[in-house]
Amino acid sequence: MENKELAAAIVKTVEATNIQSATNCMTRLRLHLARRDQSMLDGLKALEGVLGLNIDGDELQIILGPGRATSVTNEVNEILSKAPRGSVKAEIGDGKALRAELKERNATPVKLFFKRIASIFLPLIPGFIACGLITGSVGLALKIDPTLADQSMIKLLMVAGNTVFWGMNLFVGFNAAKEFGGTPILGGILAALLTHPGLSDVTLAGAALLPGRGGVISVILVAGFGAFVEKKLRSIVPEMFDLFLTPLLTFLTAGAAAIFVLQPLGGMISETIGSAATGAIQSGGAAVGAILAGFWLPLVMMGVHQAMTPIHVDLIAQYGVTILLPILAMAGAGQVGASLAVYLKTKNRFLKKTIASALPVGMMGVGEPLIFGVTLPLGKPFVCACIGGAVGGAVEAASTVGAATLGISGLPLAAATNNIPMYFAGLLTAYAAGFIATWLIGFDDPIEQ
């Protein structure tokens, strides 16, 4: 199907009056529905171009793949803009009890926390990708010819590559305050307070303050506390003084807590995470890498992976690279190998077509179409993909490969790593291990409808 045809088929299947909103991420069309049933889900799965479905509360996520997700979402919204007015609201009212029940069922404290963490960092991902690739490319050029370091253009590119990390705490503080229900700019200035170079001139209890201590961990703690203080103040400060007193008291109260309590606490957490991650990989080597990469896909399915983003950011801030990302990226490589084996063994033409369309984007680091469209529905290949990831992760950990960015995986990540040959060695090993495991263990080939 063309994107316009697929959008029309999706809207027809779920019904325009049933759609509250339509948005998208990199690979998924996200529909908030008033109601849904199994026949609707089965109808969507049967559409050509739909690679899989995922349900999160009242949100139905239709996996379409990168590029197509955006195009189809635009077409869906175009269709909805011409739908009869008022009918959508009526249906939404009828489904209010169902939506409330679904939200309550999925609103566990852990899930909500991880969602908030993801929401804080998701807008920053393009910046991490751009700057990380610049840093990785310059690093590769300097390895080939160290004399380039004296050239003005190389120096300018090195500054450009560091830009997102130079302003990162401000971005995180802004987004965190917004996510926790506070005023974004107050979160931004609290983050600026923690990173201000003038802190090094201030001595408390005989020790000079350390600008930026605790990195994004401290910033999230301070921005969250600031939002809490702000909301409390707005409930007690008279309206006529709210504009003046609430921002001032929020900044002074949260700022004092930041300097005396939250930044030292964030520093201890950050240093503990950093030393634990690097220490475990350096001492455990291949075994630790295999465990991390092997269990990564199930953790992704549970949504726990969202908590890793601030850890990656903190490791890059401390050491210049995150040694965890290349290891975890091998889970996606295992998917590629397992899916290729399925492609060669299956007799199902629709499954072959699904793999052919999803395999290139899987190699580029977007694994959702392969997970939801191929390996997970078949069962055994998903386990084999985990095996492939574990073997690749062992190679990455044994070589202590690090990455200067986050938000990308697969082949594109190579340019941002500090050891490109060994990264490729791990990637190819994961491909091969996932392929061999799936070829030997096999799977139940679905009967073509």
C-alpha positions, 0 to 999 in steps of 0.5 A, a space after each residue: 500500500 501507498 502511505 495514503 492508502 494505508 492511512 485510509 485503511 487504518 482509519 477505516 479499521 479503527 473508525 475515525 470517530 474512535 480516534 482521540 489523537 494521532 501522533 508518531 515517534 520514529 517508528 510508530 503511529 500512536 493512536 489514542 482511542 476511545 475503545 478497542 476490541 480484538 476484531 479491530 486489532 486483528 484487522 490492523 495486523 492484516 493490513 499490508 505495511 503494518 509490522 506489529 502492534 503494541 498497547 500502552 494504556 489507551 494508546 494503540 501503537 502501530 509499528 510502521 517503521 522509520 519514515 513511513 510512521 511520520 508520513 502515515 501519521 500526517 495522512 491520518 491527521 489529514 483524514 481526521 481533519 475532514 471527519 464530521 465534527 462532534 462525533 469524536 467527542 461523543 465516542 470519547 465520552 462513551 469510552 471514558 470509563 474504559 480509558 480510566 481503567 486502562 490508565 489506572 492499570 498501566 500507571 504503576 510507579 515504575 512505569 510512570 517514572 521511566 516514562 518521565 525519564 524518557 520524556 525528559 531526554 527524548 527531545 535531546 536525542 537529535 542533538 546527541 546524535 548530531 554532536 556524537 557523530 561529529 565527535 566520532 568522525 573527528 576522532 577517527 580523522 585524528 587517529 589517521 592523521 594526528 597533525 590535523 589537530 592544529 587546523 582551525 576547522 578541526 578545532 571548530 568541529 571539536 567545539 561543535 561536537 561538544 555543544 550538546 554536552 556543554 548545554 546539556 544540564 540546562 536542557 535537562 533542567 528545562 525539560 525535567 521541570 516541565 515534565 514534573 509540572 513546574 515552570 520550565 525556565 525555573 528548572 533551567 536556572 536551577 540547572 544553571 546554578 549547579 553548573 555555574 563556573 562561579 561555584 568554584 570560588 565558593 567555599 562551604 565547610 572548608 571545601 570549594 563547591 564543584 560546578 556540574 557535580 552529579 551531572 544530569 542526576 543532580 539536575 533531575 533531582 533539583 528540577 523535580 524538587 523545584 517543581 514540587 516546591 513551586 506547586 506547593 507555593 502556588 497553593 498558598 501564595 495569594 494570587 496578587 503576589 504569585 507572579 513575584 513571590 512564587 518564582 523567587 521562593 522556588 528558586 531560593 528554596 530549591 537552590 539552597 536544597 540543591 547546593 547543600 543536599 541534592 547536588 552532593 547526593 546526585 554526585 554520590 549517585 553519579 559516581 557510584 553508577 559510573 564506577 559500578 558500570 566501568 568496574 563491572 565491565 573491566 573486571 567481568 569482561 565478556 561475561 558481563 557484556 553477554 549478560 547485559 546484551 542477552 537480557 536487554 531485549 526482554 528489558 526493552 519489552 518491559 520498558 525498563 530500558 528508558 532508565 538507561 538514558 541518563 546513565 549513558 549521558 552521565 557516563 559520557 559526561 564523566 569519561 567521554 564515552 559510554 561503554 554500555 551503549 555498544 554492548 546493548 546495541 548488540 541486542 539489535 544486531 542479534 535480531 538482524 541475524 535471527 530475522 535473516 535466518 527466518 527469511 531464508 527458511 520461511 515459506 510464508 510470502 508475507 513474512 518474507 516481505 515483512 523481513 525484507 522491508 524491516 531488515 535494512 532499518 534493523 541494520 541501521 539500529 531501529 529494531 522495533 519492526 523486526 521485534 514486533 513483526 518477526 521474532 517476537 510473534 514467532 517466539 523461538 527466533 526472539 530467544 535466538 536473537 537474545 543469544 546473538 546479542 549476548 555473544 556480540 555483547 561479550 565481544 564489545 565488553 572484552 574490547 571495552 568499546 565506548 560510544 560518544 553519543 546515544 540515540 543510535 545503534 547498529 551500523 551508524 553507531 560505528 562512527 561514534 565509537 572509540 574502536 571502530 574495528 572491534 565494534 564491527 567485530 562485535 556487530 558481525 559476531 552478533 549477526 552470525 550468532 543470531 543467524 546460527 542459533 535460529 537456523 539450528 533451533 528453528 521455528 514454527 513457520 506460520 501458515 499463509 492465510 
